[in-house]
């Protein structure tokens, strides 16, 4: 995995090097991170998921219930917050006989996680933990603690999903993600870096201008990855170029997308351009939910790692076909276990088994992750913009509003300790990650208007339809 934004010192060194040395630095970075990502329980959990794939629905349900009782018992003993909650409502983890028993417990939202963070942490804290930040899809920054083991299980779940397309861990892959592999204002390729250690070609999603796309296509064709994965908005842009230029020499086994909703028109173009099936998946940095899309389009819950609820506006289970709030309970996290966590996304409830033959629970659709980019002056997509908020812990909520390419206003709902330094830091971070393509202003507001479903769009593009059609490939 190429360098992240988290270490400015490493980033400065990386950008000062010629490309072949950047590749070496990326490989060394991956070697150091390999144990955290693919060591420990990664292989055993991957093998377990593959072995469990042949279970009946009843076997899956029984094992999931056993794991839930174990999680609840652990939380009740080790986490002061849950110990108090369980006592207050008279909840006995060992007495849980069905997943519906979870409904006796209160919901947990991000603001509660932030205010109760110390009491949600397990005592003693497990060894080998990672402190990280997530901004999710609702524009709310959150800092938490996860275990290396949970991270390894999440990576194993990802590769279990990828194996559905006949791709095995260790094959070559290309990633269109948020990694800062090229300076934001760079106009000359390469806009990618090859991590030879993990056989991963990492592309910048911030430099995909019409002039640069031929270079992207050339790099992809030369590398011949078995798998292409990452943000659907970026892969869709690549697909449109291949269709327009009638190129058919880039043929991965499959494409997997995450972090944003995979929209219908994007799926159609990607499958046409690359000549393979596209799968989408759902996960989050808090490790509370894993949902894997199958070839029938349904999202399968991974019962070894989570319990998923879809709730209506009254907090009751949504009826099949009804859209509701996605509520997740982690079965793998032991540093800060989150139970009945309101992740901030919505899903459409489903019942019964999927026609694909897999016997795990399903939801039919996930929504809430549509746009996570803005447009630069020259029309390039810049994002994901949620990464700008990962260190903005004194901001309660934020929304990006764009009325013309190259200009964006960030609406900020401040916390009580928000001040001028936070505003300056956010603008600096935006300039650092978006470059000079975008002028940024900050507007402090009391609240961000919600839609009918209780959520608000993280990015609002108030652009003419013709502009969006040209830049996004939308059909009128």
Secondary structure, DSSP 8 states (H G I E B T S, - for coil): ----SS-HHHHHHHHTS-HHHHHHHHHHHHHHHHHHHHSTTHHHHHHHHHHHTT--HHHHHHHHHHHHHHHHHHHHHH-HHHHHHHHHHT--GGG--SGGGGGGS--B-HHHHHHTHHHHS-SS--SSEEEEEE-TTTT--EEEEEEHHHHHHHHHHHHHHHHTTT--TTS-EEEEES---S-TT--SS--EEEETTTTEEEEESS---HHHHHHHHHHHHHH--SEEEE-HHHHHHHHHHHHHTT------SEEEE-SS---HHHHHHHHHHHSS-EEEEE--TT----EEE-TTS-EEE-TTTEEEEEE-TTSSB--TT-EEEEEEEESS--SS--SSEEEEEEEEE--S--TTS--S-EEEEEES----EEE-TTS-EEE-GGGGGTT-TTEEEEEEEEEETTEEEEEEEE-TT--HHHHHHHHHHHHHHHGGG-EEEEEE-S-----TTS---SEEE---HHHHHHHH----
